[in-house]
Amino acid sequence: MKAIVCKELGPPESLVYEEVADIAPAANEVRIKVVSAGVNFPDTLIIQGKYQFRGTPPFTPGAEVAGLVIAVGSKVKRLKIGDAVAAVVPIGGYAEAVNAAEEAVMPLPADFDLVMGGGFLLAYGTVMHALKQRGSLKAGETLLVLGAAGGVGLAAVQIGKRMGARVIAAASSADKLALCRAQGADEVIDYSQESLKEAVKKLTRGQGADVIFDPVGGELAQECFSSIAWSGRHLVVGFAAGTIPEIALNRLLLKGAATLGVFWGAFIAREPQVSLQNHQQLFAWIAAGELKPYVSKTYPLKDAAQALRDMLDRKVTGKIVLLP
Ligand SMILES: NC(=O)c1ccc[n+]([C@@H]2O[C@H](COP(=O)([O-])OP(=O)(O)OC[C@H]3O[C@@H](n4cnc5c(N)ncnc54)[C@H](OP(=O)(O)O)[C@@H]3O)[C@@H](O)[C@H]2O)c1
């Protein structure tokens, strides 16, 4: 089968598309024929050896897929050949087929769009966990989303809106913000043109945002503490800007506020039942037409390097997926 291989750590351009061996699933695994493989920001870091999880070359990147079960290990109980599934995998998703542990595989509802499915579990699962379990977002509260046109950002705009929040989307260009508006944002801030702090102040009549969804970090995160409401929650989701900000604790004290870490990968391992409930809620919203995960672009599998380059260059909106 064909796969993308990271033969040495480096930029996307060092990835290779080549023939690799087909490997039968272990006893607790299923083999999935990949219909779509989600591209996520951590993939850009893993191939460079800059992520908390380090792969040892040669390896195939890719942390999530959707597709069809084509083989099952001897101890697998819940799944059978032909099932339509989505799965999270430590590595290996950028391939025509991948093995996944049974507990990391989620059967998809009938008629679920498998192309969209490859970009669904990780981003939408992260956002549900962030807004529900970590941020305790309530209807009527104000949610500020940074990097709002990106993968998790746009999911936060959509899910925040569905949860009844007033959503302020913040991003770096007019085009990105037009997309956020089209996906439900009530207000927008272009932080390449205006001060985040002043704009939030104006849009919230000086009160600040109740919940801040922050996948960007860096200087913008610092500005968040001037933009947070009394009793507000700052959700630390990621550091796409490349710098991990430091917080002066007096800023939290003065606002009676909290900074909360969000780590979906650990959450699904430690609290699988709560994670399942989150996904059932997401599936129900999708089935009812109340949520439509947004895939902006598909790339052939062989063009994985281009997809990752676009992500690093901030050209990507919503989710992008690779099609083997
Ligand atoms: N904690 C978790 O469990 C979890 C789960 C999934 C993802 N994440 C993290 O969330 C972050 C976003 O992931 P994603 O897959 O949504 O990525 P993405 O689609 O590329 O979105 C990231 C957004 O960050 C903004 N950004 C600001 N500075 C950037 C820079 N120097 N390079 C690239 N983007 C920059 C961009 O928006 P503007 O151009 O509008 O600023 C971009 O749209 C990553 O740090 C990822 O590791 C965490």
PDBQT file of the ligand as one rigid body, heavy atoms in Angstrom, charges set to zero:
ROOT
HETATM    1  N1  LIG A 401      -5.207  20.446  23.634  1.00  0.00    +0.000 N 
HETATM    2  C1  LIG A 401      -5.691  19.564  22.790  1.00  0.00    +0.000 C 
HETATM    3  O1  LIG A 401      -6.201  18.513  23.165  1.00  0.00    +0.000 OA
HETATM    4  C2  LIG A 401      -5.613  19.915  21.326  1.00  0.00    +0.000 A 
HETATM    5  C3  LIG A 401      -6.355  19.206  20.358  1.00  0.00    +0.000 A 
HETATM    6  C4  LIG A 401      -6.285  19.624  19.019  1.00  0.00    +0.000 A 
HETATM    7  C5  LIG A 401      -5.466  20.721  18.675  1.00  0.00    +0.000 A 
HETATM    8  N2  LIG A 401      -4.746  21.326  19.644  1.00  0.00    +0.000 N 
HETATM    9  C6  LIG A 401      -3.879  22.489  19.352  1.00  0.00    +0.000 C 
HETATM   10  O2  LIG A 401      -4.674  23.540  18.847  1.00  0.00    +0.000 OA
HETATM   11  C7  LIG A 401      -3.888  24.359  17.990  1.00  0.00    +0.000 C 
HETATM   12  C8  LIG A 401      -4.639  24.551  16.676  1.00  0.00    +0.000 C 
HETATM   13  O3  LIG A 401      -4.721  23.307  15.979  1.00  0.00    +0.000 OA
HETATM   14  P1  LIG A 401      -5.507  23.215  14.592  1.00  0.00    +0.000 P 
HETATM   15  O4  LIG A 401      -5.358  21.812  14.117  1.00  0.00    +0.000 OA
HETATM   16  O5  LIG A 401      -6.837  23.826  14.749  1.00  0.00    +0.000 OA
HETATM   17  O6  LIG A 401      -4.570  24.156  13.682  1.00  0.00    +0.000 OA
HETATM   18  P2  LIG A 401      -4.976  25.197  12.512  1.00  0.00    +0.000 P 
HETATM   19  O7  LIG A 401      -6.159  24.722  11.784  1.00  0.00    +0.000 OA
HETATM   20  O8  LIG A 401      -3.725  25.452  11.773  1.00  0.00    +0.000 OA
HETATM   21  O9  LIG A 401      -5.394  26.516  13.304  1.00  0.00    +0.000 OA
HETATM   22  C9  LIG A 401      -4.452  27.253  14.037  1.00  0.00    +0.000 C 
HETATM   23  C10 LIG A 401      -4.794  28.727  13.958  1.00  0.00    +0.000 C 
HETATM   24  O10 LIG A 401      -3.841  29.423  14.765  1.00  0.00    +0.000 OA
HETATM   25  C11 LIG A 401      -3.581  30.693  14.214  1.00  0.00    +0.000 C 
HETATM   26  N3  LIG A 401      -2.140  30.995  14.259  1.00  0.00    +0.000 N 
HETATM   27  C12 LIG A 401      -1.598  32.033  14.895  1.00  0.00    +0.000 A 
HETATM   28  N4  LIG A 401      -0.275  32.036  14.748  1.00  0.00    +0.000 NA
HETATM   29  C13 LIG A 401       0.043  30.973  13.985  1.00  0.00    +0.000 A 
HETATM   30  C14 LIG A 401       1.266  30.474  13.468  1.00  0.00    +0.000 A 
HETATM   31  N5  LIG A 401       2.450  31.060  13.747  1.00  0.00    +0.000 N 
HETATM   32  N6  LIG A 401       1.217  29.356  12.698  1.00  0.00    +0.000 NA
HETATM   33  C15 LIG A 401       0.047  28.747  12.431  1.00  0.00    +0.000 A 
HETATM   34  N7  LIG A 401      -1.152  29.184  12.904  1.00  0.00    +0.000 NA
HETATM   35  C16 LIG A 401      -1.139  30.304  13.672  1.00  0.00    +0.000 A 
HETATM   36  C17 LIG A 401      -4.095  30.689  12.780  1.00  0.00    +0.000 C 
HETATM   37  O11 LIG A 401      -5.167  31.626  12.729  1.00  0.00    +0.000 OA
HETATM   38  P3  LIG A 401      -4.927  33.152  12.329  1.00  0.00    +0.000 P 
HETATM   39  O12 LIG A 401      -4.114  33.183  11.065  1.00  0.00    +0.000 OA
HETATM   40  O13 LIG A 401      -6.303  33.635  12.135  1.00  0.00    +0.000 OA
HETATM   41  O14 LIG A 401      -4.216  33.761  13.506  1.00  0.00    +0.000 OA
HETATM   42  C18 LIG A 401      -4.658  29.281  12.551  1.00  0.00    +0.000 C 
HETATM   43  O15 LIG A 401      -5.908  29.328  11.904  1.00  0.00    +0.000 OA
HETATM   44  C19 LIG A 401      -2.539  23.657  17.837  1.00  0.00    +0.000 C 
HETATM   45  O16 LIG A 401      -1.604  24.261  18.709  1.00  0.00    +0.000 OA
HETATM   46  C20 LIG A 401      -2.823  22.234  18.280  1.00  0.00    +0.000 C 
HETATM   47  O17 LIG A 401      -1.684  21.585  18.784  1.00  0.00    +0.000 OA
HETATM   48  C21 LIG A 401      -4.809  20.953  20.940  1.00  0.00    +0.000 A 
ENDROOT
TORSDOF 0
